[in-house]
Amino acid sequence: MPGVSLNHEFVVRSGRTLLSIWRIVAFADHDGQVEAWMDYTEEQFEYDMLLKRWRGFEQRSFPAGWGGVEVAGICLVMLDADMAGLVSSYVERRRPFRLGGIDYLRQLHEKLRSVLPSLTGDAADYFAEWDGLVATTLYLLERG
């Protein structure tokens, strides 16, 4: 393609913490008309990080000895299954849920947070990871 092309990456950090990566690619012809451009936004970065966390979490097994256990009247297996259905739906399709889906995920998140203090060992670690996954999914969905 004749003309000018720009390909630049901006990395935003706070100390050692990576906040976002922005990639800008632009192609302009001799008249300066931009023909194509793309940016890798903070939202895309956050989604990619969620996807990476989700792929790792999918490989984990439900904590041994906690199947069929209810904590404060909440069945952990059903909580796990319901959250998995909604989070995987968002991660795989990257589309907002159907009507009521975000509210239901919020309700599940509240239930999750209510049982977290009662969990120990592998279950505490497993459901703490769930807390991060659900919180990030809600954050991205609410940002629109």
C-alpha positions as CSV (number, residue, x, y, z in Angstrom):
1,M,0.0,0.0,0.0
2,P,1.5,3.3,-1.0
3,G,1.7,6.1,1.6
4,V,2.3,6.2,5.3
5,S,1.7,3.5,7.8
6,L,1.8,3.8,11.6
7,N,2.2,0.9,14.0
8,H,2.8,1.9,17.6
9,E,2.2,0.4,21.0
10,F,1.6,2.3,24.1
11,V,2.1,0.6,27.5
12,V,0.6,2.2,30.5
13,R,2.0,1.2,33.9
14,S,1.7,2.3,37.5
15,G,4.9,1.3,39.0
16,R,5.3,-2.4,38.0
17,T,1.6,-2.9,37.4
18,L,0.5,-3.1,33.8
19,L,-2.7,-1.0,33.4
20,S,-3.3,-1.2,29.7
21,I,-1.8,-1.7,26.3
22,W,-2.9,0.4,23.4
23,R,-1.9,-0.6,19.9
24,I,-2.6,1.8,17.1
25,V,-2.3,0.8,13.5
26,A,-3.1,3.3,10.7
27,F,-2.7,3.3,7.0
28,A,-2.9,6.5,5.0
29,D,-2.6,7.1,1.3
30,H,-0.6,10.0,-0.2
31,D,-3.5,12.4,0.3
32,G,-3.6,11.6,4.1
33,Q,-6.8,9.7,4.0
34,V,-6.9,7.0,6.7
35,E,-7.9,3.7,5.1
36,A,-7.9,1.5,8.2
37,W,-7.0,1.8,11.8
38,M,-7.4,-0.3,14.9
39,D,-6.7,0.1,18.5
40,Y,-6.3,-2.4,21.3
41,T,-8.2,-0.8,24.0
42,E,-8.1,-1.2,27.8
43,E,-11.4,-3.0,27.5
44,Q,-10.0,-5.5,25.0
45,F,-7.0,-6.0,27.3
46,E,-9.3,-6.7,30.3
47,Y,-11.3,-9.1,28.2
48,D,-8.2,-10.9,27.1
49,M,-7.0,-11.2,30.7
50,L,-10.5,-12.5,31.7
51,L,-10.3,-15.0,28.9
52,K,-6.9,-16.2,30.0
53,R,-8.0,-16.6,33.6
54,W,-11.1,-18.4,32.5
55,R,-9.2,-20.9,30.4
56,G,-6.9,-21.7,33.4
57,F,-9.9,-21.9,35.7
58,E,-11.8,-24.3,33.4
59,Q,-9.1,-26.9,34.0
60,R,-9.6,-26.9,37.8
61,S,-11.7,-29.5,39.4
62,F,-14.4,-28.8,41.9
63,P,-12.9,-29.1,45.4
64,A,-13.0,-32.6,46.8
65,G,-15.3,-33.2,49.7
66,W,-17.4,-30.1,48.9
67,G,-19.9,-31.7,46.4
68,G,-23.4,-31.7,47.8
69,V,-22.4,-29.3,50.6
70,E,-24.7,-26.4,51.4
71,V,-23.3,-23.3,53.2
72,A,-26.0,-21.0,54.7
73,G,-28.6,-22.8,52.5
74,I,-26.6,-22.3,49.3
75,C,-25.6,-25.4,47.4
76,L,-22.0,-25.0,46.2
77,V,-22.4,-27.3,43.2
78,M,-25.4,-25.3,41.9
79,L,-23.7,-22.0,42.6
80,D,-20.6,-23.2,40.7
81,A,-22.7,-24.5,37.7
82,D,-24.8,-21.4,37.4
83,M,-21.8,-19.1,37.5
84,A,-20.0,-21.3,35.0
85,G,-22.9,-21.1,32.6
86,L,-23.1,-17.3,32.7
87,V,-19.4,-16.5,32.7
88,S,-18.6,-19.0,30.0
89,S,-21.5,-17.6,27.9
90,Y,-20.0,-14.1,28.1
91,V,-16.4,-15.2,27.6
92,E,-17.1,-17.5,24.6
93,R,-19.5,-15.1,22.8
94,R,-18.5,-11.7,24.2
95,R,-22.0,-10.5,24.1
96,P,-24.2,-9.2,26.8
97,F,-26.6,-11.7,28.4
98,R,-30.2,-11.9,27.6
99,L,-32.7,-9.9,29.7
100,G,-32.1,-10.6,33.4
101,G,-28.7,-12.3,33.0
102,I,-26.6,-9.5,34.5
103,D,-29.0,-9.3,37.5
104,Y,-28.9,-13.0,38.0
105,L,-25.1,-13.0,37.9
106,R,-25.1,-10.2,40.5
107,Q,-27.3,-12.3,42.7
108,L,-25.0,-15.3,42.3
109,H,-22.0,-13.0,43.2
110,E,-23.8,-11.9,46.4
111,K,-24.4,-15.6,47.3
112,L,-20.8,-16.4,46.6
113,R,-19.6,-13.5,48.7
114,S,-21.8,-14.7,51.6
115,V,-20.4,-18.2,51.6
116,L,-16.7,-17.3,51.1
117,P,-15.9,-16.6,54.8
118,S,-17.2,-20.2,55.7
119,L,-15.0,-22.0,53.2
120,T,-11.6,-23.5,53.9
121,G,-8.7,-25.1,52.1
122,D,-9.1,-25.9,48.4
123,A,-12.7,-24.7,48.5
124,A,-11.7,-21.3,49.7
125,D,-9.1,-20.9,47.0
126,Y,-11.5,-22.2,44.3
127,F,-14.3,-19.9,45.2
128,A,-12.0,-17.0,45.7
129,E,-11.0,-17.4,42.1
130,W,-14.6,-17.5,41.2
131,D,-15.1,-14.2,43.0
132,G,-12.5,-12.6,40.8
133,L,-13.9,-14.1,37.6
134,V,-17.5,-13.0,38.3
135,A,-16.4,-9.5,39.5
136,T,-14.4,-9.0,36.3
137,T,-17.2,-10.3,34.1
138,L,-19.7,-8.0,35.8
139,Y,-17.4,-5.0,35.5
140,L,-16.9,-5.6,31.7
141,L,-20.7,-6.1,31.2
142,E,-21.6,-3.0,33.1
143,R,-19.1,-0.9,31.1
144,G,-20.9,-2.0,28.0
